[in-house]
């Protein structure tokens, strides 16, 4: 393997004695980008004809195709590591997420195969499959979704063979700042900026819901933003389907960060609908409008209490939920509703408050849908012509959930998914579709909003930089603001002329 000319600082290239790109005698090559093949055998006799380079990045080994050149680590967590990289084909920066040691290989896999004959408890199976199944689910959902306001899956880096398939490498667009970062800067948003941000988030959610998918974990940290006022929803790891014939109930123990959790989840209501995402969007809208975090509950019970303190006990009058949840409400003091407009600066657009109240209806039956919210007068003036374009005619199939009962089945399904998605034709087709939808969302008014937002960021950046060079020690908040604005500026959508 030849050494790349580009040698990033603190990244070590590992040379290995393998000849990728050729098929040794006795092995067959698996073609990428092909539809699912029922007869595909998962064994050591089939390889993927792809050349991989290995890099030592801190304590993690990345095996990626030569198309991508690593740059720096941008995130770490229990899931693995995320790095930025240069895509040498398009000359764009991308993010590569590695989920390490997801699937068993070698002896570990053989032992699992043998244990299939041993009856395992439901708890044992759940513990063994929880993370791999979450990764498989997110992988398949990302392959399905294709919208300008959802983080784009650009590629999945294939393993050398099924036998060596233990790590999952996902290549996405690179956006380093999220809405929480932006809100921390204290930067004020104009009414037009709030309109455009809400339009994009609701467009994405209308599309996601039309695919039969619930996000279930919407919060500012899962909405990425750049200095063009573009936002993209990310992190589909907790997403689920809405097929009531198959499963009308879902576990809500860990669904959604508490502050953005809908009342029906707090009350353990059995039926879960897209309205749980709408509540979260409403909480985020309140922050964009300057109210701060709307319901900062210290526990699920305290969260519910804070919601009722704002909207009044009567708001919960016709709610469904678990007997324990409804009994808890009945024992609370009787709260009177407070005017929500008091939370916002004087002169706040009354249409914005009207939309916010529609998003934050306590009873999900009365809560507005994403598609209807896009037609609300607050957004209709700017975006009326584009509303009909944000639905999908392809419903996501969650059938695999019942067809992957154990770790071996999950590994096989994940390997099939990688094979189907990889390939230049798949990538080009998705890029074309995304570009068409992006163009349909543009208008002179939208472009003006984007330019205004960019100008505001530039002005704030200039002020902050002057403060750091004035001679006095700049506060940490100013340095942090500069860092966040730099992140927002680092990636600008390539579609912008």
GUFIZA-702386 format. One record per residue: residue in three letters; x, y, z of N, C-alpha, C, CB in turn. Coordinates in steps of 0.2 Angstrom, whole numbers, plus 5000, padded with zeros to 4 digits. Glycine has a CB too. Layout:
% residues N
ALAXYZXYZXYZXYZ ...
% end
This chain:
% residues 497
UNK500449945000500050005000500450065000499550005006 UNK500350114996500750174995500550225001500750204988 UNK500950265003500750315008500450375005501450335012 UNK499950405008499650465005500050525005498950475008 UNK500050565000500450625001500150675007500350664994 UNK499550675008499250715013499350665020498550725012 UNK499750695025499850665031499650705037500650645032 UNK498950695039498750745044499150735050497950725045 UNK499150795054499450795060499150755065499550865063 UNK499550715069499350665074498950605072498850705079 UNK498950595065498650535062499150495059498150555057 UNK499150425061499650385059499350335053499950345065 UNK499750335048499550285043499850215044499750305036 UNK499450165044499650095045499750055039499250055050 UNK500350035037500449995031500349925033501150005028 UNK499949895028499749815030499949775023499049815031 UNK500149715025500349675019499749635016500849625022 UNK499349675013498749645009498749685002498149655013 UNK498449644998498349674991497649684990498749634985 UNK497349744991496649754990496549764983496349814995 UNK495949754980495749774974495849714969496249834971 UNK496049654971496149594967495749544971496849584966 UNK495549494967495149434969495649374970494549424965 UNK495849354976496249294976495949234973496449284983 UNK496349184972496049114969495549084974496549074967 UNK494949064971494549024976494049064979494848984981 UNK494049134978493549184981493149214976493949234985 UNK492549234978492049264973491949334975491449224972 UNK491849384970491749454972491049474973492149494967 UNK490849504978490249534979490149604976490049534987 UNK489649614971489549674968489149724973489149664961 UNK489349784973489049834977488549874973489549884979 UNK488049894977487549934974486949894970487749984969 UNK486949834972486449784969485849774973486749724967 UNK485249764971484649744975484849684979484049734971 UNK484449674985484549624989484449554986483949624995 UNK484949514987484949444983484749394988485549434980 UNK484249354988484049304993484549254993483349274991 UNK484949234988485349184988486049204990485449154981 UNK486149264992486849284994487049245000486849364995 UNK487649215000487949175005488449225009488249115003 UNK488349215016488849255020489349215022488449295026 UNK489949205019490449165021491149185019490349095018 UNK491649155021492349175020492549175012492849135024 UNK492149145008492249135001492049194997491949074999 UNK491749245000491549304996491849364999490749304996 UNK492149404995492449464997492149524993493249464996 UNK492349584995492149644992492749674989491749694997 UNK492749684983493349714979493449784980493249694971 UNK493749804986493849874987494449884991493249894992 UNK494849934990495449954993495349994999495949984988 UNK495649975004495550005011496250035013495149965016 UNK496250095016496850115019496750115027497050185017 UNK497250105031497150105038497550165041497450035041 UNK497150195046497450255049497350245057497150325047 UNK497950255061497850265068497650335070498550235071 UNK497050345073496850405075496750405082496150425071 UNK497150435086497250435093497250355095496550465096 UNK496850325098496850255100496450215095496650245107 UNK496150245090495650205086495950195079494950245085 UNK495850135076496050115070495450125065496350045069 UNK495550175060495050185054495250145048494950255053 UNK494850105045494950075039494450105034494849995039 UNK494750145030494250185025494550185018494150255027 UNK494150195013494350195006494850245004493750195001 UNK495250244999495750294998495450354996496250274993 UNK494750354994494450424992494450474998493650404990 UNK494450445004494350495010495050505013493850465015 UNK495250565015495850575019495650605025496350625014 UNK495850575031495650595038495950665039495850545043 UNK495650705043495850775045495950775053495450825042 UNK495350775056495450785063494850755067495450855065 UNK494850735073494350705077493850765079494650675084 UNK493250755078492750805079492250785085492350825073 UNK492250715087491750695092491950625094491050695089 UNK491850615100491850545103491350535108492550535107 UNK491150465108490550445113490550375114489950475111 UNK490050355117489950285118489850245112489350265123 UNK489550275107489450245100490150235096489050295096 UNK490650275098491250275094491550335093491150235087 UNK491850355087492250415085491950445079492950405085 UNK491950505078491850545072492450585070491150585073 UNK492650585064493150625061492950665055493850575059 UNK493250715054493150755048493650725043493250835048 UNK493550725036493950705031493850735025493850625030 UNK494350735020494250765014494050715009494950795011 UNK493450725005493250685000493650704994492450684999 UNK494150664991494550684986494250684979495150634986 UNK493650654979493250654973492850714972492750594973 UNK492550744977492150804976492550864979491550794980 UNK493050854983493450904986493050944992493650964981 UNK492650904994492150925000492450895007491450914999 UNK492250925012492450895019491750855020492550955024 UNK491950795023491350755026491550735033491350695021 UNK491050705036491150675042491050595042490550695047 UNK491550565045491550485045491450465052492250455042 UNK490950425053490750405060490950325060490050415062 UNK491350305065491450235066491150215072492250225066 UNK490750165071490450125077490850055077489650105076 UNK491250055082491749995083491449935086492350025086 UNK491749885084491549815087490749805088491949805094 UNK490449815083489649815083489549735082489349855077 UNK489849705078489649635076490249585078489449625069 UNK490049525080490549475082490949445076490249415086 UNK491549435076491949395070492249335073492349445067 UNK492449295069492849235071492549195076493549265073 UNK492949175081492749125086492149155090493349115091 UNK492049215091491549245095490849235091491649325096 UNK490949245084490349225080490149155080490449255073 UNK490649115080490449035080490149025087491148995079 UNK490349055092490049035099489349055099490449065104 UNK489249115096488549145096488049095091488449215093 UNK488349075086487949025081487748965085488349005075 UNK488248935089488148875093487648895099488748855096 UNK487648955101487148965107486448975104487349025110 UNK486348975098485648985095485248925097485648995088 UNK485548875099485148815101485048815108485548745099 UNK485248865112485148865119484648925120485848885123 UNK484148905123483548955124483849015129482948925128 UNK483749075126483949135130483349175132484449175125 UNK483449205138482849245140482749305136482949265148 UNK482249335136482049405133482549455135481349425134 UNK482749455141483249505144483949495141483249505152 UNK484149435141484749415138484849435131484949345139 UNK484349425127484349445120484349515119483749415116 UNK483949555123483849625122484549655124483349655127 UNK484849635129485549665131486049655125485749635138 UNK486049595122486549575117486349615111486449495116 UNK485749625109485649655103485449735103485049615100 UNK485349765109485149835109485549885105485149855116 UNK486149885106486549935102486649915095487249935105 UNK486849845093486849825086486149845082487049755085 UNK485649835085484949845082484849915081484449815086 UNK485049955086484950025085485450055079485150065092 UNK486050025079486450045073486150025066487150025074 UNK485949965066485549945060484949985058485349865061 UNK484549995063483950045062484150105059483550045068 UNK484650145062484850205060485150205053485350235065 UNK485550145052485850135045485350135040486250075045 UNK484850095041484250085036483850145035483850025038 UNK483750175040483350235040483650295036483150265047 UNK484350305037484750355034484750335026485450355037 UNK484850265025484850245018484150265014484950175017 UNK483650265018482950285015482850355014482450245020 UNK483050395019482850465019483350505015482850495026 UNK483050555011483450595007483050665006483550555000 UNK483250715010482950775010483450825012482350775016 UNK483450885009483950935011484050965018483851005007 UNK483450945022483550965029483650915034482851005031 UNK483850855031484050795035484750785033483550735034 UNK485150765038485850755037485950705032486250735043 UNK486350715027486350665021486850615022486550705015 UNK486650545021487050495021487450485014486750425022 UNK488050505013488450505007488650435005488950555007 UNK488950395010489250335008489250295015489950345005 UNK489250225014489450175019490050145017488850125020 UNK490550145021491250115019491150035020491850145023 UNK491249995015491149925015491749885019490949895008 UNK491549835022492149795024492449755019491849745030 UNK492949715020493349675015492849615014494049655017 UNK492549595019492049535018491649525023492549465017 UNK491149485023490649475028491049445034490149425026 UNK491549405033491849375039492249425043492349325037 UNK492449485040492849535043492349595045493349565039 UNK491749585044491249645046491149645053490549635042 UNK491449695056491349705064491249775065491949675068 UNK491449825061491449895062490949925057492149935062 UNK490649975059490150015054490450085053489450015056 UNK490650105046490850165045490350205040491550165041 UNK490150265043489550295039489850365037488950305044 UNK489750385031490050455028489450495027490450445022 UNK489450555031488850605030489150675028488450605036 UNK488750715027488850785026489250805033488250835025 UNK489650855032489950885038489650955040490750895037 UNK489350955046489051015049489251015057488351025048 UNK489751055059490051045066489651085071490751075065 UNK489151125069488851165075488051145075488851245073 UNK487851145081487051125081486751185084486951065085 UNK486051185085485651235087485851255094484951225087 UNK485951205098486151215105486851265105486351155109 UNK487351245101487951295101487751365099488351265095 UNK487251365094487051435092486651475097486651435086 UNK486251435101485851475106486251495112485351425109 UNK486851455113487351475118487651545117487851415119 UNK487751555111488051625109487651685111488251625101 UNK487051675112486551735114486451775108486951775119 UNK486551755102486451785096485651795095486751755090 UNK485351855094484651865093484451845086484451935095 UNK483851815085483651805079483051845077483351725078 UNK483051865070482451905068481851865067482651945061 UNK481351895066480751855065480751815058480051905064 UNK481051845053481151805047481651745048481451855042 UNK482151755052482551695053482251645057483251725058 UNK481851655062481451605065480951575060481051635071 UNK480651615056480251585051480551535046479951635046 UNK481151555044481551505039481751445043482151545036 UNK482051455049482251395053481651345054482551415060 UNK481051375056480451335057480251295051479951375060 UNK480251335046480051305039480451245037480151355033 UNK481151255038481551195037481451135041482351215037 UNK481351145048481251095053480651055051481351115060 UNK480151095050479451065049479451035042478951125049 UNK479851055037479851025031480150955032480251065026 UNK480650955035481050885037480550845040481650895041 UNK480250865046479750825049479150795046479550855056 UNK478850845041478350825037478550765032478050885033 UNK479150775030479450715025479550655029480150745022 UNK479850655035480050605040479350565041480450625046 UNK478850605044478250575046477850535040477750625049 UNK477950565034477650535028477950475026477650585022 UNK478550465029478950395028478750345033479650405028 UNK478250365037478050315042478550315048477850245040 UNK478950365049479450365054479350415059480150375051 UNK479450405066479450455071480250465073479050425077 UNK480450525074481150535076481250515083481350615075 UNK480850545088480750525095481350555099480850455096 UNK481850595096482350625100482550695098482950585100 UNK482050735096482150805093482350845099481550835089 UNK482950885098483150935103483650975099483450895110 UNK483851035102484351075098484951045097484451135103 UNK485250995101485850965099485750915093486050915105 UNK485150895091485050855085484850895079484550795087 UNK484950955079484750995073485451045072484151045075 UNK485751025066486351055064486251125061486751005060 UNK486651165061486551235058487251265055486251285063 UNK487151295050487751335047487651405046488051305040 UNK488151445044488051515044487651545038488751555043 UNK487351495034486851515029486151505031486951475023 UNK486051495038485451485041485051415039484951545039 UNK485551375037485251305034485251255040485651275029 UNK484751225041484751175047484651105044484251185052 UNK484851055047484850985045484750945052485450955041 UNK484150905052484050855057484450795057483250835057 UNK484750775063485250715063485050665069485950735064 UNK485350615069485350565075484650535074485450595081 UNK484650475070483950445069484050375074483850425062 UNK484450375078484550315082483950285086485150315087 UNK483550335088482950315092482350315088482850365098 UNK482350325082481750325078481450255077481950345070 UNK480750265076480350205076479850215071480050185083 UNK479450155069478950165064478250175067478850105060 UNK477750185063477050205065476550145063476850275063 UNK476750085062476350035059475950005065476749985056 UNK475350035066474850015072474649935071474250055072 UNK474549915065474349845064474949795067474249825057 UNK475549815067476049775069476249785076476749785065 UNK476249845078476449865085476149935087477249865086 UNK475649935090475349995092475650035098474549985093 UNK476049995102476350025108477150025107476149985114 UNK477450065111478150065111478450085118478450125106 UNK478950065119479250075126479450155126479950035128 UNK479350185131479450255131479950275137478850305132 UNK480350225139480750235145481350285144481050165148 UNK481550285138482150325136482050365130482750275135 UNK481450375128481250415122481250485124480550395120 UNK481650525120481750595120482050625127481050625119 UNK482450675126482750715132482150745135483250765129 UNK482150735142481550755146481250825144481750755153 UNK481650875143481450945142481050955136482050995142 UNK481150905131480750905125480250855124481250905119 UNK480050815130479650765130478950785130479850715135 UNK478550755126477850765125477450745131477550735119 UNK476850775133476450755139476250685139475850805140 UNK476050665133475850595132476350545134475550575125 UNK476950555133477550515135477650515142478150535131 UNK477550575145477650575152477050545156477650655154 UNK476450535153475950505155475850425153475250535153 UNK476350405150476450335148475850315144476450285154 UNK475550365139475050345135475250285130474850405131 UNK474850245129475050185125475150195117474550125125 UNK474650235114474750255107475250315107474050265104 UNK475750305103476250355101476150375094476950335103 UNK476150445093475950465086476550515084475250495086 UNK476550545078476950595076476950655080476850605069 UNK476450665084476350725088476850735093475650725091 UNK477150675095477750685100478350725097477950615102 UNK478450715091478950755088478750835087479150735081 UNK478150845086477850915085477950945092477150905083 UNK477750915097477850945104478650975104477650905110 UNK479050925103479750945103479951005099480250885101 UNK479651005093479851065088479551125091479451055081 UNK478951125095478651185098479151205104478051165101 UNK479451165108479951185113480551215110480151115117 UNK480751185104481351215101481151285098481551175095 UNK480551295095480351365093480351415098479651355090 UNK480151395104480051445110480751465111479751415116 UNK481251425111481951445112482251495106482451385112 UNK482051475100482251525095481951595095482051485088 UNK481351595098481051655099481251695105480251645100 UNK481751665109482051705115481751685122481951775114 UNK481351635122481051615129481551575133480451575128 UNK482151545130482551505134482251435134482651525141 UNK482451385138482251315138481551325142482651275142 UNK481051305139480351315141480151275147479851295136 UNK480351215147480151165153480751135155479551115151 UNK481051155160481651125163481551085169482251185165 UNK481251025168481050985173481650945176480450935171 UNK481550935183482150895186481950825186482250925193 UNK481350805184481150735184480550725179481050705191 UNK480350665177479750665173479150695176479650595171 UNK479050685183478450705186478550785187478450675193 UNK479150815188479250885189479150915182479950905191 UNK479350875176479250905170478550915168479550855164 UNK478150865170477350865169477050925173477050805170 UNK477350935179477050985183477251055180477350985190 UNK477851065177478051135174477651145168478751125172 UNK477451095164477051105158476351125161476951035154 UNK476051095166475351115168475351185171475151065173 UNK475951205174475951275177475951325172476651275181 UNK476151315166476051365161475351355157476651345155 UNK475151295156474551285152473951275156474651235147 UNK473951265162473451255167473151185167472851295164 UNK472951165173472651095174472151075169472451085181 UNK471751125167471151105162471451085156470751175161 UNK472051095154472351075147472351005147473051105146 UNK472450965153472450895153471850855154472950875159 UNK471250895154470550875155470350805151470050925154 UNK470550805145470350755140470850705138469950775134 UNK471450705142472050665140471950595142472650695144 UNK472250555138472250475139472950465142472150435133 UNK473050415145473650395148473650335153474050455152 UNK474150315156474150265161473750285167474850245163 UNK473450235171473050255177473450295182472750195180 UNK474150275182474550305187474650385185475250275188 UNK474750395179474850465176474350505177475050455169 UNK473750485176473150525176472950535184472550485173 UNK473050485188472950495195473450545198473150425199 UNK474050545195474550605197474250675196475250585194 UNK474050675190473750745188473150765193473450745181 UNK472750715194472150735198472350755205471750675199 UNK472950735208473150755214473550825214473650695217 UNK473750845209474050915208473650965210474350925201 UNK473951025213473551085214473251105207474051145217 UNK472751145207472351175201472751235199471651185203 UNK473051225193473451275190473051315185474151255187 UNK473151385185472751425180473251435175472551495183 UNK473051435168473451455163473751525163473051445156 UNK474351525161474751595160474751615153475451585164 UNK474751675152474851705145475551685142474651775144 UNK475551645137476251625135476651685132476151565130 UNK476251735129476651795126477051825131476051835123 UNK476951825137477351855143478051825143476951845149 UNK478151775140478851745140479251775134478751665138 UNK478951815130479351835124479451915124479051815118 UNK479851945121479952015120479352045118480552035116 UNK479252115120478752155117478752155110478652225121 UNK478252155106478252165099478352095095478752205097 UNK478352035099478451975095477851965091478451915101 UNK477951935085477451925080476851885083477751895074 UNK476251905083475751865086475551805082475051905086 UNK475751805075475651735071476151685074475751755064 UNK476751705076477251665078476951625085477951695080 UNK476651665089476451645095475851595094476151695100 UNK475451615089474851565087475151505085474451605082 UNK475651495081475951435078476251395084476451445073 UNK476551435089476851405094476351365099477251455099 UNK475751395100475251365104474951305100474651415105 UNK474951305094474651255090475151195090474551275082 UNK475751205091476251155091476251125098476951175090 UNK476151165103476151145110475451135114476551205114 UNK475051105110474351085113474551025117473851065107 UNK474251025123474450975128474150905126474050995135 UNK473550905123473250845120473450835113472450855121 UNK473750785112474050765105473550765100474450705105 UNK472850755102472350755097472250825094471650725100 UNK472350875098472250945096472850975093472050985102 UNK473450945093474050965091474150965084474650925094 UNK474451025081474451025073474950975071474651095071 UNK474850955064475350915061475850955058475050865056 UNK476450925056476950955052476750985046477550915051 UNK476350945042476150975035475651035036475850915031 UNK475251025041474751085042475151145045474151065047 UNK475651135049476051185052476351225046476551165057 UNK476551195041476851225035476351275032477151175030 UNK475751265032475251305029474951355034474651255027 UNK475251365040475051415045475251485042475351395052 UNK474851535044474951595041475651625043474451645044 UNK475951605048476651625050477151605045476851595057 UNK477051555041477451525036477251535029477651455038 UNK476551535029476251535022476451595018475451535023 UNK476551655020476651705016477351695012476751775021 UNK477851665015478451655012478551595008479051665017 UNK478151545010478351475007477751435005478651435013 UNK477151475003476551445001476651394995476051494999 UNK477051414990477151384984477451314985477451424979 UNK477851304990478351254991478051194995478951274993 UNK477451214999477251165004477151095002476651195008 UNK476851084996476651024993477250974992476151034987 UNK477851004992478350964989478750924994478851014986 UNK478550925000478950895006478650835009479050945011 UNK478350795005478050725007478450675003477350725006 UNK478450615006478750555002478250505000479350525007 UNK478350474994477850424992478150354994477750424985 UNK478750354998478950285000478950275007479750274997 UNK478550235009478450225017479050175019477750185018 UNK479350185024479950145027479650085030480350185032 UNK479950025028479749965030480149935036479849915024 UNK479749935042480149915048480049835049479749945054 UNK479949795044479849725044480449695047479649695038 UNK481049725045481649695048481749685055482249735045 UNK481349725059481349725066481149655069480849785069 UNK480649625066480449565068480849505065479749555066 UNK481249525060481649465056482349465058481649485049 UNK482549505063483249505066483249495074483549565064 UNK483049435076482949415083483549415087482549355084 UNK484149395083484749395087485349425083484949315088 UNK485949425086486549465084486749445077487049465089 UNK486749375076486949355069486449375064486949275069 UNK485849375065485349395060485449475059484649385062 UNK485549515064485649585063486249595059485749615070 UNK486849555060487449565056487249555049487949515059 UNK486949495047486749485040486349535037486449415040 UNK485849565041485449615038485849675037484849635043 UNK486349695041486749755041487149745035487149765047 UNK487449685034487949675028487549685022488249605029 UNK486949655021486549665015486449735014485849625016 UNK486249775019486149845018486749885016485949875025 UNK487349865018487949905016488049885008488549875020 UNK487949825006488049804999487549844995487949724998 UNK486949844997486449884993486549954992485749874996 UNK486749984997486850054997487450084993486850085004 UNK488050044994488650064991488650064983489250014993 UNK489050104980489050104973488950174971488550054970 UNK489250194965489250264963488550284960489750274958 UNK488250234957487550254954487050274960487250194950 UNK487050234965486650254971486750324974486650194977 UNK487450334974487650404977487350454972488350404978 UNK487550454966487350504961486550514961487650484954 UNK486150464961485450464961485250504967485150394960 UNK485450484973485250524979485450594978485550494985 UNK486050614976486250684975485850724971486950684973 UNK485650694965485150724960484450744963485050684954 UNK484250694967483550704970483550754975483350634973 UNK484150754979484150804985484250874982484850784989 UNK484650884976484750944973484050974970485250934967 UNK483650934967483050954964482550984970482650894961 UNK482550944976482150964981482451034984482050914986 UNK483051034985483351094987483251154983484151084988 UNK483251144976483151204972482351224972483251184964 UNK481951174973481251194974481051234980480851124974 UNK481551234985481351264991481651334991481751234997 UNK482051354986482351424985481851474982482951414981 UNK481951534984481551584982481951654983480851594985 UNK481751704980482151774982482051794989481851824977 UNK481451774992481451794999481851755004480651785001 UNK481851685002482251645006483051665005482151565003 UNK483251674999483951694998484151755002484051704991 UNK483651805003483751865006483851855014483151915005 UNK483451805016483451785023484151755025482851735025 UNK484351715020485051675021485551725021485151625016 UNK485551775017486051825016486051875023485951875010 UNK485451885025485451925031485751895037484651945033 UNK485551825038485851785043486651785043485551715043 UNK486851775037487551765036487951835038487751745029 UNK487551885036487851955038487851965045487452005034 UNK487351945049487351945056487851915059486651925059 UNK488051845057488551805060489251845059488551735056 UNK489351865053489951905051490051965056489951925044 UNK489552005057489552065061489752045068488952105061 UNK489351995071489551965078490251945078489051915080 UNK490451905073491151875073491651935073491251835067 UNK491551985070492052045069492052075076491752095064 UNK491452085079491452115086491852075091490652125088 UNK491652015091492051965096492751965095491751895095 UNK492951965088493751965087494052025089493851955079 UNK493752085089493952145091494052145099493552205089 UNK493552115102493652115109494252065111492952075112 UNK494352015108494951975109495652005108494951905106 UNK495652055104496252095102496352165105496352095094 UNK495852175109495852245112496452255117495252265115 UNK496752205119497252215124497052185131497452285125 UNK496452185133496152155139496052085138495552195142 UNK496052045143495851975142495151965141496051935149 UNK494951935135494251925133493951875137494251905125 UNK493351875139492951825143492951765139492251845145 UNK492951705143492851635139492251635135492851585145 UNK491751665137491051665133491251695126490551705136 UNK491651745125491851775119492251725114492151845120 UNK492751695118493151645114492651585112493651625119 UNK492251565116491751515114491351535108491351495120 UNK491151595108490651625103491051615096490451695104 UNK491651645096492051645090492151575088492751675091 UNK492251525092492351455090491751425087492551415096 UNK491151445090490551415087490351445080489951435092 UNK490551515080490351545073490851515068490451625074 UNK491451505070491951475065491651405063492651465068 UNK491451365067491151305065490551305060490851265072 UNK490151365062489551375057489751395050489051425060 UNK490351425050490551455044490951405040491051515045 UNK491251345043491651305040491351265035491951255045 UNK490751255035490451215029489851255027490151145032 UNK489851265020489351305017489051255011489551375014 UNK488451255011488151205006488351214999487351215006 UNK488551164996488851174989488351194984489151104987 UNK487751184985487251204980487151284980486551184982 UNK487451314985487451394985487851424980487551424992 UNK487651464975488051494970488451554973487651524964 
% end
